[in-house]
Amino acid sequence: MKVYETKEIKNIALLGSKGSGKTTLAEAMLYECGVIKRRGTVDAKNTVCDYFPVEKEYGYSVFSTVFYAEFLGKKLNMIDCPGGDDFVGGAITALNVTDTGVIVINGQYGVEVGTQNIFRTTAKLKKPVIFAMNQLDGEKADYDNVLEQMKEVFGNKVVPIQYPLSCGAGFNSMIDVLLMKKYSWGPEGGVPTIEEIPAEEMEKAKELHQQLVEAAAENDETLMEKFFDQGHLTEDEMREGIRKGLVDRSIFPVFCVSAEKDMGVRRMMEFLGNVVPFVEDMPIPVDANGKEVKPDSNGPLSLYVFKTTVEPHIGEVSYFKVMSGTLSAGADLDNVTRGSKERFAQINCVCGQIKTPVDKLCAGDIGATVKMKDVRTGNTLNEKGCEFSYDGFIKYPAPKYQRAVRPVTESDAEKLSAILTRMHEEDPTWVVEQSKELKQVILSGQGEFHLRTLKWRVENNDKLPIVFEEPKIPYRETITKASRADYRHKKQSGGAGQFGEVHLIIEPYTEGMPAPDTYKFGSQEFKMNIRDTQEIPLDWGGKLVVHNCIVGGAIDARFIPAIVKGLMDRMEQGPLTGSYARDVRVCIYDGKMHPVDSNEISFRLAGRNAFSEAFRSANPKILEPVYDVEVMVPGDVMGDVMSDLQGRRAIIMGMESESGFEKISAKVPLKEMSSYSTALSSITGGRSSFTMKFASYELVPGDVQEKLLKEYAETQSED
């Protein structure tokens, strides 16, 4: 395989909703470029892209797959991305290391929520977009309606390059308004017959051609002047204008294909080869420190590892993009992220699981290597003296589905931990947390299917049976009024005894409240003389504020830290449900000690128990985490989604229409979001998506609090 220069390389991401046909399209593209001799199918489980066992098991893409095609003297690196919203991490990664997104749209179902979400990501990353309207041979295909919907959702920058003469089972021909030719195919697809446009289509074709010319000319003053002078542009001028329009996102061309029948695929490939921007046409990327990383094959050698997988019969494979310089086999590089050194014994171009060894890869190219010592996804590898860094280069969405995970056999806990760490390195959208608070290992991801996939892989690939459970909810406890308590800890068991007595007052704490002066309980008045104050910010939110108000040496100052430790014991395990407590102010105002029997443990226990008593009589309340939730749904199921949310104790904050969909904003308790992704998918037939973000802690309703107290009491009695 020849070494391709930076000016001959194009990087493209294949994107789209689940079921749009990306993997089938990738197969047709590889066939048209001569990379494969026979096209596989998803049903037959023999495609180049879906080659992992879990993908064959479920029948949909789970991982992004890198493949390349040598076409028209250029190298097209492509990444086929999973379409499911659960696997959005693969699409986001791909868009960060490619230059153009080809968004595949199902001609039967049109623009879906997932399509919108991915388009937003392309906008955020300022990537050019081409649309491929697929499945025009499907019985429900409707080109005109879907095109209208696309213009409504994505704007008038959507410009057809082609239109079909008919849709459905009869789809076998289309008009190309860029080349002004008619393309027709036989039943087997493949090589088209190219003819002149029939007279009855000429007017429509000319009108669309004119729109395309105007869109192309808009991006170049010279072309605009020429267009005004002559009224037309040459094919090369059109290509140049469209390329510039793609780079600044002022044009989104639309192609027509049937990936399954291999119709229109080669023509789209020609466009990708001739018109789509090269690596060096795109704005220069910047690293984590804001330094420009020019894709210059003569520059300092720097790689970004964007994906790692463990593949059958091979082991660990590291996929990388050459950001700058030229990589040769045998190169020694520094892993600046992990502080280690790596040798590239072999470098490969990849087509799914097919690896082709190459001698060199130039800036902008994508490759893979195997059996690196200490390389993880997101690592930066540089030659000596190069200071580029790509830490945090890719921003992933927050997780929205959680499960507690444990091995069936307790002794396998360590083994499971190592597997989950490896899985997170493969897919950073799988997040693993050992929760000290909940005493559970919490696995977070993008949805139920996302986590189910992980479970299948752990059980089938690693042969480790695991259990998913509902995660506990991280409740908080607090108080709503002032309260007082005295507690004496006394223990005598031969020899030295234990003695400590603490008198304290607690009250709710709010930021900026004035220092305490006097408290009144019944007929008793307690005056506070503050000698010392500790403000302890709590790791889980809120504060514990402790005032030492002891006068006259009733308790030695040396015992105050022990009392504070006792208070913290109870803040870490609240008296009501064992959850963390927050936002409490404590005044230690009196007590007693013994000249011999008083020690730190005595005052720690006295402080802890006095706090518990006071807490229980301070009208304590349980707080629950509440999340800001945004749901994008089609208008026809909005009522059902709203009803479901209200059944989850949601407070609807607002509704608005956005690009043909309805957006519902709500505040929902975390407890009620447990299996929301599954329920939402069921209600909307998979045509929806949602995001959730922590908002605040709010008081739980009285009936919920009663239930929680009862459940906790039962667990304590069992213990």
C-alpha positions in Angstrom: 0.0 0.0 0.0 1.4 3.4 -1.0 2.1 6.1 1.5 -0.5 8.9 1.2 0.5 12.5 1.8 -1.5 14.8 4.0 -2.9 16.5 0.9 -4.3 13.1 -0.3 -6.2 12.2 2.9 -9.8 12.7 3.8 -11.4 11.6 7.1 -15.1 10.9 7.2 -17.6 9.8 9.9 -20.7 7.8 8.9 -23.4 8.9 11.2 -27.2 8.5 11.7 -29.9 7.0 13.8 -30.2 3.3 14.5 -31.7 1.5 11.5 -30.7 4.2 9.0 -28.4 1.7 7.3 -24.9 3.0 8.0 -23.3 -0.5 8.2 -25.0 -1.6 5.0 -23.8 1.6 3.3 -20.2 1.1 4.6 -20.4 -2.4 3.0 -21.5 -1.0 -0.3 -18.8 1.7 -0.2 -16.1 -0.9 0.5 -17.4 -3.1 -2.4 -17.5 -0.1 -4.8 -13.8 0.7 -4.0 -12.7 -2.9 -4.5 -11.7 -3.4 -0.9 -14.1 -6.4 -0.6 -15.3 -8.8 -3.4 -18.6 -9.6 -1.9 -21.0 -7.5 0.2 -22.0 -8.9 3.6 -25.3 -8.2 5.4 -26.3 -7.4 9.0 -28.7 -10.3 9.0 -26.0 -12.7 7.8 -23.6 -11.4 10.5 -20.8 -11.1 7.9 -20.2 -7.4 7.5 -16.8 -5.7 7.7 -17.9 -3.3 10.4 -20.1 -5.3 12.8 -17.5 -8.0 13.6 -17.6 -8.2 17.4 -19.5 -11.1 19.0 -21.8 -8.7 20.9 -22.8 -6.9 17.7 -23.6 -10.2 16.0 -25.6 -11.2 19.0 -27.8 -8.0 19.1 -27.8 -7.2 15.4 -26.8 -3.6 15.8 -23.5 -1.6 15.9 -22.1 -1.2 19.4 -18.6 0.1 18.5 -17.4 2.5 15.9 -15.4 0.7 13.2 -12.5 2.2 11.3 -12.1 1.4 7.6 -10.5 2.9 4.6 -10.8 3.0 0.8 -8.3 4.0 -1.8 -10.4 5.8 -4.4 -9.6 8.3 -7.2 -5.9 8.4 -6.0 -7.0 9.5 -2.5 -7.2 7.7 0.8 -10.6 7.9 2.5 -10.5 7.0 6.2 -14.0 6.3 7.4 -15.5 5.5 10.8 -18.8 3.7 10.9 -20.5 4.9 14.1 -23.2 3.2 16.1 -26.6 4.8 15.6 -28.2 4.1 19.0 -28.4 7.0 21.3 -26.9 4.7 24.0 -23.7 4.5 22.0 -23.3 8.2 21.2 -19.7 8.2 22.6 -18.5 6.4 19.5 -20.0 9.1 17.2 -18.6 12.0 19.3 -15.2 10.4 19.3 -15.3 9.8 15.5 -16.4 13.4 14.8 -13.4 14.7 16.8 -10.9 12.9 14.7 -12.6 13.2 11.3 -13.3 16.2 9.1 -16.6 15.5 7.5 -19.8 13.8 8.7 -22.0 11.8 6.3 -25.4 11.7 8.1 -27.5 8.8 6.8 -31.2 9.4 6.9 -33.8 6.7 6.5 -36.0 7.8 3.6 -39.0 6.0 5.2 -38.9 7.7 8.6 -37.1 11.0 7.9 -35.4 13.1 10.6 -35.4 11.3 14.0 -34.4 12.7 17.3 -31.1 10.9 17.2 -30.4 12.5 13.8 -30.9 15.9 15.4 -28.7 15.2 18.3 -25.8 14.1 16.1 -26.3 17.2 13.8 -26.0 19.4 16.9 -22.7 17.7 17.7 -21.4 18.5 14.2 -22.5 22.1 14.7 -20.7 22.3 18.0 -17.5 20.9 16.5 -18.0 23.0 13.3 -17.7 19.9 11.0 -19.0 19.8 7.4 -22.1 17.6 6.8 -23.4 15.7 3.8 -26.7 13.9 4.0 -27.3 10.5 2.4 -31.0 9.7 2.1 -31.1 5.9 2.2 -33.7 3.2 1.8 -35.5 5.0 -1.0 -36.5 1.5 -2.2 -38.4 1.0 1.1 -42.2 0.7 0.8 -42.8 3.9 2.9 -40.1 6.0 1.3 -41.1 9.6 0.6 -38.2 11.7 -0.8 -40.1 15.0 -1.1 -41.7 14.8 2.4 -38.3 13.9 4.0 -36.5 16.7 2.1 -39.1 19.2 3.3 -38.7 18.0 6.9 -34.9 18.2 6.6 -35.1 21.9 5.4 -37.5 22.6 8.3 -35.1 21.0 10.9 -31.7 21.9 9.4 -32.5 25.1 7.5 -32.4 26.2 3.9 -28.7 25.3 3.6 -30.0 21.8 2.8 -29.4 21.5 -1.0 -30.3 18.4 -3.1 -27.5 17.1 -5.4 -29.9 14.4 -6.6 -33.6 13.5 -6.6 -35.2 10.1 -7.4 -37.7 9.7 -10.2 -39.7 7.4 -8.0 -39.5 5.9 -4.5 -40.5 2.5 -3.1 -40.0 -0.8 -4.8 -39.7 1.1 -8.2 -36.6 3.1 -7.1 -33.9 2.5 -9.7 -33.1 5.9 -11.2 -32.4 9.5 -10.2 -31.4 12.9 -11.6 -28.1 14.3 -10.6 -28.4 18.1 -10.7 -24.7 18.7 -10.2 -23.6 16.7 -13.3 -27.0 17.2 -15.0 -27.3 13.5 -15.9 -29.8 10.7 -15.3 -28.5 7.7 -13.5 -30.3 4.3 -13.8 -29.6 0.8 -12.3 -30.5 -2.7 -13.1 -32.1 -5.0 -10.3 -28.6 -5.8 -9.0 -27.5 -2.2 -8.7 -23.7 -1.5 -9.1 -22.6 0.2 -12.2 -25.2 2.7 -13.4 -26.4 3.7 -16.9 -25.7 7.4 -17.4 -28.0 9.2 -19.8 -29.2 12.7 -20.7 -32.0 14.1 -18.5 -35.5 13.3 -20.1 -37.3 16.4 -21.4 -40.1 16.1 -18.8 -37.6 16.4 -16.0 -35.4 19.2 -17.5 -37.3 22.2 -16.0 -37.1 20.8 -12.5 -33.5 19.7 -12.9 -32.5 23.2 -14.2 -34.2 24.9 -11.3 -32.4 22.7 -8.7 -29.1 23.1 -10.6 -29.5 26.8 -10.4 -30.1 26.6 -6.7 -27.0 24.5 -6.3 -24.9 26.9 -8.4 -26.0 29.9 -6.3 -25.2 28.0 -3.1 -21.7 27.1 -4.4 -21.0 30.7 -5.7 -22.0 32.2 -2.3 -18.8 31.0 -0.7 -16.3 32.6 -3.1 -16.4 36.2 -4.3 -14.6 35.3 -7.6 -17.1 32.6 -8.3 -20.0 34.9 -7.4 -18.7 37.6 -9.9 -18.3 34.9 -12.6 -21.8 33.6 -11.9 -23.3 37.1 -12.2 -21.4 37.6 -15.5 -22.0 34.3 -17.2 -25.0 32.8 -15.3 -23.3 29.4 -14.8 -20.1 27.8 -13.4 -18.0 25.0 -14.7 -18.0 21.6 -12.9 -14.6 22.3 -11.3 -15.7 25.7 -10.1 -18.8 24.2 -8.6 -16.7 21.6 -6.8 -14.5 24.4 -5.4 -17.5 26.4 -4.3 -19.2 23.5 -2.6 -16.0 22.5 -0.9 -15.7 25.9 0.6 -19.4 25.9 1.5 -18.9 22.5 3.3 -16.0 23.9 5.4 -18.0 26.9 6.6 -21.2 24.9 6.9 -23.1 27.1 4.5 -24.2 24.1 2.4 -25.5 20.6 3.3 -25.7 18.5 0.1 -28.2 15.7 -0.1 -27.5 12.4 -2.0 -29.9 9.6 -2.8 -28.9 6.0 -2.2 -30.1 2.4 -1.7 -27.2 0.9 0.3 -28.8 -2.5 0.2 -29.1 -2.6 -3.6 -25.9 -0.6 -4.2 -27.6 2.2 -6.1 -26.1 5.7 -6.0 -23.3 4.6 -3.7 -20.5 5.0 -6.2 -21.7 8.4 -7.3 -21.6 9.6 -3.6 -18.1 8.1 -3.3 -17.0 10.1 -6.3 -18.3 13.3 -4.5 -16.4 12.3 -1.3 -13.2 11.7 -3.3 -13.5 14.9 -5.5 -15.3 17.5 -3.4 -15.2 16.8 0.4 -12.5 18.8 2.2 -9.0 17.4 2.7 -7.4 17.3 6.1 -5.5 20.5 5.3 -8.6 22.4 4.1 -10.0 22.4 7.6 -9.4 24.9 10.4 -6.2 24.0 12.3 -7.1 22.1 15.5 -5.8 23.2 18.9 -4.6 21.0 21.7 -5.6 21.1 25.4 -3.3 24.1 26.0 -4.7 26.1 23.1 -1.7 25.4 20.9 -2.3 25.0 17.2 -1.5 21.5 15.9 -0.9 21.9 12.2 -1.3 18.7 10.2 2.2 19.0 8.7 4.0 15.8 7.8 7.3 17.6 8.4 6.3 18.9 11.8 7.0 17.3 15.2 5.5 13.8 15.5 2.4 13.7 17.7 -0.4 11.1 18.0 -3.8 11.1 19.7 -5.1 7.6 20.7 -8.9 7.9 20.2 -10.0 4.3 20.7 -8.7 1.1 22.3 -10.4 -2.3 21.9 -9.7 -5.9 22.9 -10.2 -7.9 19.7 -10.6 -11.7 19.3 -7.3 -13.5 18.7 -5.3 -10.3 18.7 -5.6 -8.7 22.1 -5.5 -5.0 22.7 -5.6 -2.7 19.6 -4.9 1.0 19.9 -6.4 3.3 17.2 -4.7 6.7 16.7 -4.7 9.8 14.5 -1.4 11.3 13.4 -2.0 14.9 14.5 1.4 16.1 13.2 4.6 14.7 11.7 5.2 11.3 10.0 5.0 8.0 11.9 7.4 5.3 10.8 7.5 1.7 12.0 9.9 1.3 14.9 9.4 4.8 16.2 9.9 5.5 19.9 7.5 7.9 21.5 6.7 9.3 24.9 3.3 8.7 26.3 3.0 12.2 27.9 -0.4 11.3 29.6 1.0 8.3 31.5 4.7 9.2 31.7 5.8 6.0 29.9 7.7 5.2 26.6 6.3 3.2 23.7 7.7 1.6 20.6 5.6 1.3 17.5 6.9 -2.1 16.3 4.2 -2.3 13.6 1.7 0.2 12.2 -1.4 -0.8 10.3 -4.2 0.7 8.2 -7.4 -1.0 9.3 -10.6 -2.2 7.6 -12.7 -3.6 10.4 -10.7 -6.5 11.7 -8.5 -6.7 8.7 -5.1 -5.1 9.5 -2.7 -4.1 6.6 0.9 -3.3 7.8 2.3 0.0 6.4 5.8 1.6 6.7 4.6 5.2 7.3 1.6 7.3 8.1 1.6 11.1 7.4 -0.1 13.9 9.4 -3.9 13.6 9.2 -3.9 9.8 8.7 -5.6 7.2 10.9 -4.0 3.9 11.9 -3.7 1.2 14.5 -1.1 -0.7 16.4 -1.2 -3.7 18.7 0.3 -4.8 22.1 1.3 -1.4 23.4 2.7 -1.5 27.0 0.7 1.2 28.6 -1.6 3.0 26.2 -5.2 4.1 27.0 -7.9 5.9 25.1 -7.3 9.7 25.2 -3.5 9.4 25.6 -1.0 11.7 23.8 2.1 10.2 22.3 4.9 12.6 21.2 8.4 12.4 20.0 11.0 13.9 22.3 10.8 17.7 22.6 7.2 17.9 21.3 4.9 19.4 23.9 1.4 18.9 22.4 -1.2 17.5 24.8 -4.8 16.2 24.0 -6.0 15.6 27.6 -9.7 16.2 27.7 -9.7 16.7 23.9 -13.1 15.0 23.6 -16.1 16.1 25.7 -18.6 13.3 26.4 -22.2 13.7 27.5 -23.1 13.1 31.1 -24.5 9.6 31.9 -28.2 9.1 32.2 -28.7 5.5 33.3 -27.3 3.8 36.4 -27.1 0.4 37.9 -25.3 -1.0 40.9 -23.1 -4.0 39.8 -21.6 -6.9 41.8 -20.2 -10.3 40.9 -22.3 -13.3 41.7 -19.4 -14.7 43.6 -18.1 -12.1 46.2 -14.5 -13.3 45.8 -14.5 -12.0 42.2 -14.9 -8.4 43.2 -11.3 -7.5 42.4 -11.5 -9.3 39.0 -14.7 -7.4 38.2 -13.0 -4.1 39.1 -10.2 -4.7 36.7 -12.6 -5.6 33.9 -14.7 -2.5 34.4 -11.6 -0.3 34.4 -10.6 -1.8 31.0 -14.2 -1.3 29.7 -14.1 2.3 30.7 -10.8 2.7 28.8 -12.5 1.3 25.7 -15.6 3.4 26.0 -15.3 6.5 28.3 -19.1 6.9 28.4 -19.1 3.9 30.7 -18.4 5.4 34.1 -17.5 3.3 37.1 -17.6 4.6 40.7 -17.0 2.9 44.0 -19.5 4.7 46.1 -18.4 5.0 49.8 -21.7 6.6 50.6 -24.0 3.9 49.0 -21.5 1.0 49.6 -22.1 -0.1 46.0 -20.2 -0.1 42.8 -22.2 2.2 40.5 -22.0 1.8 36.8 -23.3 4.7 34.7 -23.9 4.9 31.0 -26.1 6.4 28.3 -29.0 3.9 28.6 -30.3 0.4 29.4 -28.9 -1.1 26.1 -25.5 0.5 26.8 -25.2 -1.2 30.2 -26.8 -4.4 28.9 -24.1 -4.6 26.3 -21.4 -4.3 28.9 -23.1 -7.1 31.0 -23.2 -9.4 28.0 -19.5 -8.8 27.3 -18.4 -9.4 30.9 -20.5 -12.6 31.1 -19.6 -14.0 27.6 -16.1 -12.7 26.9 -14.7 -12.6 30.5 -16.9 -15.5 31.8 -17.7 -13.6 34.9 -21.4 -13.7 36.0 -22.6 -10.4 37.4 -25.7 -8.9 38.9 -27.3 -5.6 38.1 -29.4 -4.0 40.9 -31.2 -0.8 41.5 -28.7 1.7 42.9 -29.5 3.2 46.3 -30.4 6.9 46.2 -28.0 9.3 47.8 -30.5 11.0 50.1 -29.4 13.7 52.5 -30.7 14.5 56.0 -31.1 17.9 57.6 -33.0 19.7 60.3 -35.7 22.4 60.2 -35.6 23.9 63.8 -33.3 24.4 66.7 -32.9 21.7 69.3 -30.9 20.9 72.5 -29.5 17.7 74.0 -27.2 16.6 76.9 -25.5 13.3 76.8 -23.3 11.6 79.4 -21.0 8.8 78.4 -19.9 6.7 81.4 -18.3 3.3 81.5 -16.6 1.6 84.4 -15.0 -1.8 83.9 -12.3 -2.3 86.4 -9.2 -0.2 86.0 -9.6 3.1 84.1 -13.1 4.1 83.1 -14.6 6.4 80.5 -16.4 9.6 81.2 -17.5 12.5 79.0 -20.5 14.7 79.1 -21.5 17.1 76.4 -24.3 19.7 76.2 -25.1 21.2 72.8 -27.6 23.0 70.7 -28.1 22.4 67.0 -30.0 24.4 64.3 -30.3 24.6 60.5 -27.4 26.3 58.9 -27.7 28.7 56.0 -24.8 30.6 54.3 -24.3 34.1 55.8 -26.5 33.6 58.9 -25.5 35.8 61.9 -23.5 34.3 64.8 -25.7 32.9 67.6 -26.3 35.0 70.7 -29.1 33.5 72.8 -31.4 30.4 72.5 -34.6 29.9 74.3 -36.1 26.5 75.0 -39.4 26.6 77.1 -38.6 28.9 80.0 -34.8 28.3 79.8 -32.5 30.8 78.1 -29.0 29.9 76.9 -26.5 32.6 76.2 -23.6 31.8 73.8 -20.1 33.1 74.2 -18.3 32.0 71.1 -14.6 31.2 71.8 -13.8 29.4 68.6 -15.5 28.5 65.3 -14.9 25.7 62.8 -16.5 25.7 59.3 -16.3 22.2 57.8 -17.3 22.1 54.1 -18.7 18.6 53.5 -17.5 16.5 50.5 -21.1 15.6 49.7 -22.4 19.3 49.8 -23.4 21.7 52.5 -21.5 22.5 55.7 -21.1 21.6 59.4 -20.4 24.7 61.5 -19.2 24.1 65.1 -19.0 26.9 67.7 -17.1 26.3 70.9 -19.0 28.3 73.5 -17.6 26.6 76.6 -16.9 29.0 79.5 -15.0 28.2 82.7 -13.2 25.1 81.6 -16.1 22.7 81.9 -14.5 20.7 79.1 -10.7 21.1 78.3 -10.0 22.6 74.8 -8.0 19.4 74.0 -11.3 17.4 73.9 -13.1 19.7 71.5 -11.5 17.9 68.4 -12.8 14.6 69.7 -16.3 16.0 70.1 -16.1 17.4 66.5 -15.1 13.9 65.3 -18.2 12.5 67.0 -20.4 15.1 65.3 -18.8 14.1 61.9 -19.5 10.4 62.6 -23.2 11.3 62.6 -23.0 13.7 59.7 -21.5 10.8 57.7 -24.2 8.4 58.8 -27.4 10.4 59.6 -29.7 9.2 62.4 -32.8 8.9 60.2 -31.7 6.7 57.2 -27.9 6.4 57.5 -27.5 8.9 54.7 -25.2 11.9 54.8 -26.4 14.9 56.8 -25.8 18.5 55.8 -26.2 22.1 56.7 -26.2 22.0 60.5 -24.8 24.5 63.0 -23.7 23.2 66.5 -23.0 25.2 69.6 -21.1 23.2 72.3 -21.9 25.2 75.4 -21.4 23.0 78.5 -20.4 19.6 79.7 -18.4 17.8 82.4 -15.2 15.8 82.5 -13.4 13.6 85.0 -9.8 14.2 86.0 -8.9 10.5 85.4 -11.6 8.8 83.3 -12.0 11.5 80.6 -10.4 10.8 77.3 -10.9 11.3 73.6 -13.0 8.3 72.9 -15.4 9.3 75.8 -16.0 12.7 74.3 -16.2 11.4 70.8 -19.1 9.1 71.8 -20.7 11.7 74.0 -20.6 14.2 71.1 -22.0 11.7 68.6 -24.9 10.6 70.9 -25.8 14.2 72.0 -25.9 15.1 68.3 -28.2 12.1 67.5 -30.7 13.1 70.2 -30.8 16.7 69.2 -31.1 15.8 65.5 -34.1 13.6 66.1 -36.0 16.3 68.0 -35.1 19.1 65.5 -37.9 18.2 63.1 -35.5 16.4 60.8 -36.2 16.0 57.1 -34.9 13.9 54.3 -33.7 15.6 51.1 -33.6 13.8 47.7 -31.5 14.6 44.6 -33.6 16.3 41.9 -32.5 16.5 38.3 -33.1 18.9 35.4 -34.5 16.7 32.7 -35.0 17.7 29.0 -36.9 15.4 26.8 -37.1 15.7 23.0 -40.2 13.9 21.5 -42.3 13.9 18.4 -45.5 16.0 18.8 -47.9 13.0 18.4 -46.7 11.3 21.6 -46.2 14.4 23.7 -49.3 13.9 25.8 -48.2 10.3 26.7 -44.7 11.5 27.7 -46.1 14.3 29.8 -48.5 11.9 31.7 -45.6 9.5 32.3 -43.4 12.3 33.7 -46.2 13.5 36.0 -46.5 10.0 37.3 -42.8 10.3 38.3 -43.4 13.3 40.5 -42.0 15.6 37.9 -42.6 19.4 38.0 -43.0 20.5 34.4 -40.9 23.7 33.9 -41.7 24.5 30.3 -42.4 23.3 26.8 -41.3 24.6 23.4 -41.1 23.5 19.8 -37.7 22.9 18.4 -37.0 21.9 14.8 -40.1 19.8 14.4 -39.9 18.2 17.8 -41.3 19.1 21.2 -38.9 19.8 24.1 -40.2 19.3 27.6 -38.2 20.7 30.5 -38.9 19.2 34.0 -37.5 18.7 37.4 -37.6 15.1 38.4 -36.4 13.2 41.5 -33.6 10.8 40.8 -35.5 8.0 42.4 -38.2 8.3 39.7 -35.7 8.2 36.8 -34.6 4.6 37.5 -35.7 3.0 34.2 -36.8 6.1 32.4 -34.8 5.5 29.2 -36.5 2.1 28.7 -40.0 3.6 29.4 -39.4 6.6 27.1 -38.3 4.4 24.3 -41.3 2.2 24.8 -43.8 5.1 24.8 -42.2 6.8 21.7 -41.1 3.8 19.7 -37.5 4.8 20.1 -38.1 8.3 18.5 -37.0 10.4 21.5 -34.0 11.3 23.6 -33.4 13.0 26.9 -30.7 14.5 29.0 -30.5 14.8 32.8 -28.3 17.0 35.0 -28.1 17.3 38.8 -30.1 20.4 39.9 -30.5 20.4 43.7 -31.5 18.6 46.8 -35.2 19.1 47.8 -37.4 17.9 50.7 -39.1 14.5 50.0 -42.9 14.5 50.5 -44.2 13.3 53.9 -45.4 9.9 52.7 -42.1 9.2 51.0 -40.2 10.1 54.2 -42.3 7.8 56.3 -41.7 4.9 53.9 -37.9 5.6 54.0 -37.8 5.7 57.8 -39.7 2.5 58.0 -37.4 0.7 55.5 -34.3 1.9 57.4 -35.7 0.8 60.7 -36.3 -2.7 59.3 -32.7 -2.9 58.0 -31.4 -1.9 61.5 -33.5 -4.4 63.3 -32.2 -7.1 60.9 -28.6 -6.2 61.7 
